[in-house]
Amino acid sequence: MELTRRTIKSYVLRQGRLTRGQQQALEQLWPVYGIDFKAERLDLAALFKRSAPITLEIGFGNGESLHQQAVSNPQNNYLGIEVHRPGVGHLLHLANDAGIANLRVINHDAVEVLQQQIADNSLDCVQLFFPDPWHKKRHHKRRIVNAYFIQLIYQKLKPGGLFHLATDWEDYAEHMIAELEQAKGFSNTVGKANYAEKTGRPSTKFEHRGQRLGHGVWDLVFRKESVD
């Protein structure tokens, strides 16, 4: 299927100040864990030096949740995408301290990475936890979860692969589930219009902040239907 390319960014690139440790991690550990953006397909098996189930997380924030997953599931490979350099530096530091080999990081726009670097039918799971809700109505067009993005994820997942989302904004959860329920090729793993239980993912910094503010949390898990 030919997708119509979107040009509206779902984020504003903040020039956050890097700590000394984050800067050192970016300088010293990028050759170990980092992947430079190039307009060519990645060979994921060669990248990780093995074939294993691969989870892609989009917008990992400070990286602590993704790091915990990689440590807890050494049998899986993890690829994280984040545009903000302080979070990338923090994750590189965590990964190095833990001595893990099943994690790689890309510091670039996730949509462009999906379009140009990730092969179709190559991912076992895609995670999108607590994306910017753009809660003001005039900003809803910036929300990353839309028909184009969902079909892009569909293309990159293997048949039977999972798309796991979470948000602490109820109206965004309603938007997500409505978009996914009407998307061709996806099925809700817990039944139509139902939200999933929080299982298999560590809590995130954004989740804790939302809970302190009295927000709820909504998880959605959709499966790419197998091709007959």
N, C-alpha and C positions, 0 to 999 in steps of 0.2 A: 504494500500500500504506500502511495506517495503522500507524505505529510506536508501540510502547509507550515512553513517555518515561522515561528514567532520571533519578534524582535524586542518585546517588552521584557525587561529584566525583573526577576522576582526578588531581587535584593538590592540594597544600596551598599556599595563597597566602602566600609568605614576604615579609615587609616588609624587603626588602634596602635597604641604604643607597644612595641615588643619589649619584653623583659630581657635582661642580659642572657638568662638561660634559654629563652625561646630563640633569640638570635643565634646563639651558639649552636643550638640544635639544628636550626635551618642551615647553617653554614657547614656543620660537620656531619650531619646525619642524612641530609637530603640524598647523597649518592647511594645510601643504603636502602632507604624506604621511599624516596620520592620518585615520581614519574613526571617527566616534563610533558607538557601538552604539545602534541603534534597532530596534524591532520592525517593520521594513518591509524589503522586498526592495531590494537594491542594483541599480542600473543600471550594470553593469560597463563597458559601452562608454562611457557618459557620464562615469564616474568616471576612466577613463584617457584620455578624449578620443580614443579610437580603438577599432576592433575588432581584436583580436589574440588568439592562443592565450593562455590564462591558467592559471597554476599557483598553487595555494593551498598554503602550507606551514603546518602546525599545530604550534605550539610551537617557534619558531625559535631559542630560547635567546638568545645574544648577537647573533644576526643576521648573523654574518660569512659563513656558508655561503649564506644567501639573498641577501645583498648581492653575493657573487661571481657567483651565477647571473644576477642582474639585469644586472650589468655585462657579463657574457660573452654574454648573449643579448638584445640590445636589441630584437629583433623580437618578443619575448614580453612579456606582462604578468605581474607577480608580486604576489600578495596574501599577507601574512603575518599570522598570529594568534599572540599571546603574552600571557599574563596578568601576567608579571613586568615591572614598569616599568623597572628598570635595563637589561634587554635591549632593550626598546623604544627607550629613549633612545639606547643605543649604536648601534642600527641606523639611527635617524634621523640621527645624526651622520655615519655612514659614507655614507649615501645622499646627504646634502647635500654632503659633500666630493667625492663622485664626480660630482655634478651629474646624477644619473639621474632619469628621468621615468617609468619603467615599474614603479614599486614603490609600494604602499600598505600601510598597517599598521593592524591593529585590536587594541586592548588590552582583550580580553574573553575570556570562556569560549568555547572553540571550538565546543562542542556547541550552545550557544545561538546563536552566529553562524550555524552551518550551518542550524539549524532555522528561523531567523527572517529572516536577511539574504541568504542565498545561494539563488538560484532553482534549481529542478531542471534538470538537463541543461545546465548553464552552464559547467562547468569541464573543462579539457583534462587536467589532472593534479592530484592531491592528494598531498602529501608529508608523511610522518610519520617524522621521523628521531630516534631515540634517546629515545623517550618514557620517562617514569619506569617502571621495570620492576616496582615494588612486589614485590620478590623474596620477601618473607615470605609463606607460603601464606595466612595469615589476611588479608592485604591484597590478594590477587589480584582481589577484587571491584572494586578501584579501577582496575584496568588499563583504559586507554581502548579498547583493541582488544577488542571483544566483538560479539556478533551484532547488537545494536542499532546500534552505531557503524558497522559495516561496511555495513549497509543504508542508513544515512543518507548515507554517502559515495557509495554506489551511486546514490542518487537525484540527487545533485548533479553527478555526472560526466556528460559527454556520452557517447553510445554510442561505444565505442572508446577512451574516456579511460582513463588509467592511475592506479593507486593504488600508490605507491612507499613502502615502509617499510624501516626499518633499525633494528637493535638490536645491542648488544654483550652481551646476556644470552641464552645458548643456550636456556634453558627458555622464555624469552619468545618467542624466534624460533619454537620448536616450537609454542607456543600460537597465535601469529599465523598460521602457515601452516595449522594445523589448522582454525582458525576460518574462514579465507578459502577453503580448499579445499571446505568444506561450504556456503559462502554461495551462495545462488542468484544467478546473473547475472554472476559473476566467473570468469575463467579465468587460470591461471598462465601467464605469457608464456614461461617456460622449461620447461614441462612439469610435470605433477602431482608434488607433494612436493619439487620442486627449488628451491633458492635461486638468486638471480640474481647475476651478477657486478656488482661495484661499477663502474658506468659512469654518466656524466652528472651526478654530484653531487660537489661539493667536500667535503673532510673537515670535520668539525665539532669544536668544543671538547670535547664529550662523547666523541666517537670517539677523539680523541687521549688523553684521560684513561683511557679503557677499555683502550687499547692499552698504555699505560704499566703498567697493572695486569695485563697478560697476557691480556686478554679477546680473543676473536675478534670478527668482525663478520659479521652476516648481513643480506643485502638480499633483499627480496621485491618483485616487480613483478607486479601483477595488472591485467588489462584488463576493463573493463566490456563485456560482450558486446553487439554491435549488436542493436537491436530489429528484427525482420523486419516 
